[in-house]
Amino acid sequence: MMPKHLTDAQMQSYEEDGFCSPVDVMSEADAIALRHRLEAVERQFPDVLAPNQRNNTHLILSVIDEIAHHPVIMDAVEDLIGPDILVFGTVLFIKEPGDPGYVSWHQDATYMGLEPHDGTTAWLALSPSNAESGCMSMLPGSWKNGILTHTDTFGDDNILTRGQEIDVGETDNGVDLVLRPGQMSLHNRRIVHSSQPNRSDDRRIGIVIQSYLPPHVRQEGGEGFVQWGRGEPVPPHHTALKRASGDMMPDDIVMRDRVNAEWAKILYDNADQKRDL
Ligand SMILES: O=C(O)CCC(=O)C(=O)O
């Protein structure tokens, strides 16, 4: 079958390396318009988008909801995982200019509770993402080696939930995923990846849909909440969530809080410490 959006080379690179990038989603102007919508919401509700409040904002903000269900992103995802697509969760990875925040080498699948590790994660840039601004860096092919040992550091500047890190030793052959606003990368939840602090003078804004799942994936760490994306209806082993009905609607906030409380339990399963998520 003809791919809907990805090129053969992108699909091959995903199969082999565990990621493909860059993938065009929208024009730079459209991405900047989305950035302005997001920044208007940030100004209006600063607490809601504070660094510890950035999980699953697609459930409460229309701009993030529209990105998570964007038809071009869905087409690319369909090329990788097939026509039945569930939207599991989102994270805003925002690094301010000069922000010391970084992401240590890790594999997303480690603490997500989702089994098997099928599906794909989309990372959409709303500002330039490059070596200077702290783009993601991937170890090609590292998704093939199963889940490696992660050490929880809870490091202050480490943006990850537990500051979890893999010791990759001296053999760092990371590939930087350089994106202009409106491009995305797609990655396997088992790929080893990291990112450096933002040394640029602009914000680095990544909207991450983590992950798009085919229906057979289950949440084995607790209750699994998903939205329908495409194809067959949400299967009964998940709890189906409705889409955001606007910005900061009271019912949506109640639902997002419930989803995030369960999500924090799953992410912190067996952890010695917790951050305020
Ligand atoms: O945005 C970043 O710098 C890291 C994001 C990441 O680790 C992920 O999306 O899995």
The ligand as an ORCA input file, in Angstrom:
! r2SCAN-3c Opt
* xyz 0 1
  O      12.283     17.393     24.522
  C      13.283     16.883     24.982
  O      14.316     17.519     25.118
  C      13.282     15.438     25.386
  C      12.002     14.766     25.034
  C      11.982     13.300     25.264
  O      12.811     12.726     25.898
  C      10.866     12.552     24.666
  O      10.021     13.136     24.002
  O      10.812     11.330     24.859
*
